[in-house]
Amino acid sequence: MDARLLGDAERAAVERVLERAPIAAAQVVEQVTAHGLEWWRADARVFGYGGRKQLESICWLGANVIPVCATPSAVAAFADLAGMNARQCSSMVGPADAVLDLWDRLASQWGPAREIRGCQPLLATHTPPAVAADPAVRLVRNDEVDILFPAAVAMYTEEVGVSPLAEGGGSRYRQRVADLVSTRRAYARFVDGRVVFKCELAVVTRHTAQVQGVWVHPDYRGQGLAVTGMAAVVRDALRRVAPTVSLYVNDFNAPARHVYARCGFEQVDTFATILF
């Protein structure tokens, strides 16, 4: 069976697949909810595997490649389809088994990868943290984007290994930061006119608010700001945004995993990311 391009006529079937993985598929859920499936007009497409009456798996192909509920046979079909064209994505991300299988099938055509993060626990919580929340952590105002932006660049560079300003990406990244602020998804603590803690709700669906971009200024690390800051974010997100808060973290990042455990997060799946 081959993979095929999906359109809005099959949106209900796609949404049924997404409902089977409401946290793992959050990035795709948000985009489909907002824009439907006619994404080839904007350089992103959704492909499906399975009969028209029983769609089995889907795969988002855009700036990221994201398989959802992808069985081994679906992964093989998605790889055959994706391998017909040169790589245009910057990463592959999703459930580890599917992503690593997909990468094994595409590596000879799309490689080499800049980094393979093969084990990233996907964590979630639906209860307010038992630890104290930092009362100074709050939503960033629109007039504070210029203060937040350097911290966002520093976080991205540390986490991804390249600057978001490279190859003329500065204006696009600044717009992304400004959009997160204007939609009340960006949190920070400010001290003497600079950001000392920050994070964003990068993905929001009716099921979950997915946290990304957690960062503490180097001068303030080791003081517990991450725990109390995350506690503040989780409390606000659960009250105001979604019934769960989720995120994924590198398995080797022991300090971050300790922070998330203190804030009540538990593992619900395992992700992998291939960075190009």
Secondary structure as GFF3:
##gff-version 3
##sequence-region A 1 276
A	DSSP	beta_strand	4	5	.	.	.	ID=ss1
A	DSSP	three_ten_helix	8	10	.	.	.	ID=ss2
A	DSSP	alpha_helix	11	19	.	.	.	ID=ss3
A	DSSP	alpha_helix	26	35	.	.	.	ID=ss4
A	DSSP	three_ten_helix	39	42	.	.	.	ID=ss5
A	DSSP	beta_strand	45	50	.	.	.	ID=ss6
A	DSSP	beta_strand	55	61	.	.	.	ID=ss7
A	DSSP	beta_strand	64	68	.	.	.	ID=ss8
A	DSSP	alpha_helix	72	82	.	.	.	ID=ss9
A	DSSP	beta_strand	91	95	.	.	.	ID=ss10
A	DSSP	alpha_helix	96	110	.	.	.	ID=ss11
A	DSSP	beta_strand	115	125	.	.	.	ID=ss12
A	DSSP	beta_strand	138	139	.	.	.	ID=ss13
A	DSSP	three_ten_helix	142	144	.	.	.	ID=ss14
A	DSSP	alpha_helix	145	160	.	.	.	ID=ss15
A	DSSP	three_ten_helix	166	168	.	.	.	ID=ss16
A	DSSP	alpha_helix	170	182	.	.	.	ID=ss17
A	DSSP	beta_strand	186	191	.	.	.	ID=ss18
A	DSSP	beta_strand	194	204	.	.	.	ID=ss19
A	DSSP	beta_strand	209	216	.	.	.	ID=ss20
A	DSSP	three_ten_helix	218	220	.	.	.	ID=ss21
A	DSSP	alpha_helix	225	240	.	.	.	ID=ss22
A	DSSP	beta_strand	245	248	.	.	.	ID=ss23
A	DSSP	alpha_helix	254	262	.	.	.	ID=ss24
A	DSSP	beta_strand	266	275	.	.	.	ID=ss25
###
